[in-house]
Structures are given as structure tokens and as C-alpha cells.
Amino acid sequence: MQSRPNEHSRPSSPLGLFNLRSRALTMLWNAILVACSTVLAISAQAHELPERVAIKLIIQSNENSIDLMLRAPLEAMRDVDFPLTPEGYLMFGDAQGYLEEAAGLWLVDNLRLREGNVMLEPKLVAVRAALPGDRAFASANAAQSHFADPALPDSTQIFWRQVMLDLRLRYEPRSQASLESLYLDSSFRALGVETRIDLTVAEPSGEPREFSFIGDVRNLALQPAASNIAVDFLGQGFVHILGGTDHLLFLLCLVLPLREKWPLVKTVTAFTVAHSVTLAASALGWIPAPLWFASAVETLIALSIVLLALENILRPQAPKRWIAAFCFGLIHGFGFASALADALQLAQGQLLVALASFNVGVELGQIAVLAIGLPPLIFLLRHVASERVAVIVLSTLVAHTAWHWMSERANTLWGYF
């Protein structure tokens, strides 16, 4: 009987060799991908942005100069190889040059102080490290004393990621060393995912003014005139009403069934008076606002649109529409106040000027919307086959949109309880 050849001694087929080579290439490719992923992960970890970065900034007006003092966490300043011990402590004896490099790269280059349109050149007065619990930046006087104190000793042991970097710059304006006509620009967004700037502006006489910003600071007047504040807040009010979709839809529902001049004027005036009252009361702090209050106001604003739209559908004559306009206007005033809250810090002691200007801006925005949008709307309604049907369709679309807003905002409100 003829014996079968040994399977192990059988030569491999070309297809088998191809499969072996394919598996080998696949394994090699996977190994390369793993290696690249590991390198990228290590690199990303090494250059990972801090989640939140808090920066303290103090601007002090002196007799002949302006001092700018700044504190930022050292861990936010990447691409600088600080001298470290094997344990990760900062080597203070060798670190001064690296601290100055980090300050120039991440802080000085991202600060601009202008006198009018002229950029002022800073003079570097001091760069030093500080401990995280240090309270030197609690006030302008404490910060100035801090830079006169001895630096941390070389024997200090602290992990470099916990170190704070303090910087002092000096500017010499062309005119007298006053904050008038001085403007600040800063951009520290590269330091962290979210950057918060706490700014204190101090003068030899008068109370220091404090500000808080998230992100960049652009064209901030350190001591603006009342006229500049009025123009700025008037523009903010005008832009706010044009960008507030819910307020515009409310105005649409409010005037949609009105055709005669005096009912229209009376209704819009009632809305204006009502939201002016609550806007002023909230901005002046006369009405307490718990955490859930802003969410409740937004929910009620959406509800006001739904109710007006339903009234347009069910009661086409809209009797005494000005009463509804006044009642709902009180709610919308709280909404305007919520939008104005963060900006009021820029009023810098001119609160009434800012408040009145913002309100005028809102009214001008409303007038512009009505002047531009109302005539073509009335023209179209008069030339459709059925004006009543058109009002019902428009009101239904608005009610549908506002209902979704109300549902989403109500869910957010419910989260507070």
C-alpha cells in the first residue's frame, strides 16, 4: 500500500504564504498604531490644558506711573522646562530665568494697556514665585507690599504645579498717571479651557473697583466717562432686544390682532412701562433673586408667548390687550435684568446712567422692529384670502415653538427643587 506523504513536510502553497505575510503586516501595522497612540497620549498629557484657570489682576494708579500686578498658576504655562528635583519640586535656586521666560511668553505678551490709541510699553519690575495659599493679592496695598518682601528661600519644597507666578509691570502714560483714557486688553484663553479674570482697579483716593470676566477682556475703559457708559449700554440694550427671539415673538403675538393706532400705542406703552419697572427694581437690588429665579423667569416668558398666541386664536378681537401687555411686561423686565446683570459691573459707579441707557436701547430696538416689521405684516394680512386664517396659522406656529421652550425651561427649573 502506498504511504501518504507527511503533512508537515508538505511545502506551503502560495496562498498560505500570502496569508502569513498578510497577518505579519497586520500585526506590524497594529504595533505601529499602538506606539503612535501611546506617544500622542503622553504628549497630550504633558500639554494638557488645565480645566479652570483663575487669574488675579490689580491695576494701581501711582503718582507718576501705573502698576499692573498679576498672579497666575504656573501649571498653565506650558512649553517651559522648569528645573525640578526628582520628586517634582521646583528648584527655586535655578528657576528665576525660567519664571521670567514663562511670564514673558504667557502673560506679558497677552496684556495690552493703551492710552487712547497709543500702546504703552511695560517695564518689567518683578517676577517671583508664590505659595498657593498666599493672600498677597487680596488688595492693591497687600500686593505692593508682597513684591517688596523677600523671595521664597531656595530650600522651599513645593510641587511645581502648585506654584503661583506673580508679575509686576510698570507703565508711564504720556499724560499724568491717571486711569482716564486708559484701556485694557487681555487674552489668556490659551492658559486653560476656561479662564477667569478677577480684576481690581485702585487709585490713591476712592474705593477700589472690582470686576470679574470669563475669557478675554477687550477695550475695557479703566475710568470711563458717563457719556461713554451711556453709549455703551444703549448699544447693549438695542442689540439685546434684536437678538432675543423670545421677546420678538412676544411682540409679534402682542400686536398681531391690533390694527388701530391708539390701541397699538397703548399696548406697547404698557409693555414698556412694566418691563422698565421690574428691570430697574432688579438691577438696583430691590428684589431678591434666588438661584432658581432666572430659570423661573425664562419659563414664564415662554408661557406668556403661549398664552398670547392662544388668545389670538380664541379671542380675535383681543379686548384690553394692554392689560396683558402690562402683566407680562413685568415678567419680561426680570428677563432683561438677568441679561444686564453681568454687564452692570462695567457701569463703574454710574449705575443709573447704565440702567437708563440700557432701557432706552431696548425701547429703540422695539421701535425699530415694529417700524420695520409691522407695515409689511399688515400689508400681507390684508391681501391674503383670509386674514383670520393667517393670524391663526402664525399664532399656532409661534405657540408650538414657545411650548417647546417652556417645556425645556421647566425641566431646568425643576432641577433646582
URURJO-V537287 format. One line per field, one symbol per residue. ss: DSSP state (A for helix, B for strand, O for the rest). phi: phi as a letter, one per 20 degrees, with the letter a starting at -180 (. if undefined). psi: psi as a letter, one per 30 degrees, with the letter a starting at -180 (. if undefined). A space follows every 50 residues. Layout:
ss=???
phi=???
psi=???
//
This chain:
ss=OOOOOOAAAOOOOAAAAAAAAAAAAAAAAAAAAAAAAAAAAAAAAAOOOB BBBBBBBBBBBOOOOBBBBBBBBAAAOOOOOOOBOOOOBBOAAAOAAAAA AAAAAAOAAABBBBBOOBBOOOBBBBBBBBOOOOOAAAOAAAAAAAAAOO OOOOOOOOBAAAOBBBBBBBBOOOOOOOOOOBBBBBOOAAABBBBBBBBB BBOOOOOOBBBBBBOOBBBBBOOOOAAAAAAAAAAAAAAAAAAOAAAAAA AAAAAOOOOOAAAAAAAAAAAAAAAAAAAAAAAOOOOOOOOOAAAAAAAA AAAAAAAAAAAAAAOOOOOOAAAAAAAAAAAAAAAAAAAAOOAAAAAOOO AAAAAAAAAAAAAAAAAAAAAAAAAAAAAAAAOOOOAAAAAAAAAAAAAA AAAAAAAAAAAAAAOOO
phi=.fffffffefffegffffffffffffffffffffffffffffffffdfff fccdddccddedfcbdeddccbfffedemceffcfgenffeffdegffff fffffddffddcdddmdefeeedfebcbebffefdfefbffffffgfeff ffffefdbfffefdddccdcccffeffcefmdcdcbbdfffafcdddddc dccgdoffddcbcdnfdcleffbfffffffffffffffffffeeffffff ffffdgeeceffgffffffffffffffffffffemfdfcfgeffffffff fffffffffffffecfflflfffffffffgfffffffffegffffeflnd fffffffffffffffffffffeefgfffgfffdefcffffffffffffff ffffgffffffffffed
psi=kkkklkeffkkkleeeeeeeeeeeeeeeeeeeeeeeeeeeeeeeeegkkk ekkkkkkkjkkaeglkkjkkklkfffjlgkikkllffgkkjefgfeeeee eeeeefdefgkkkkjcgkkkkkkjekkllllfgkgfgfleeeeeeefflk lklffkjkkfffkkkkkklkkjlealilfkgkkkkkjgffflekkkkjkk jkleklkkkklkkjalkkhjkfilleeeeeeefeeeeeeeeffjeeeeee eeeefefkfleeeeeeeeeeeeeefeeeeeeeefgfjkjlefeeeeeeee eeeeeeeeeeeeefiffikhffeeeeefeeefeeeeeeffeefffffhfh eeeeeeeeeeeeeeeeeeeeeefeeeeeeeefglejeeeeeeeeeeeeee eeeeeeeeeeeeefff.
//
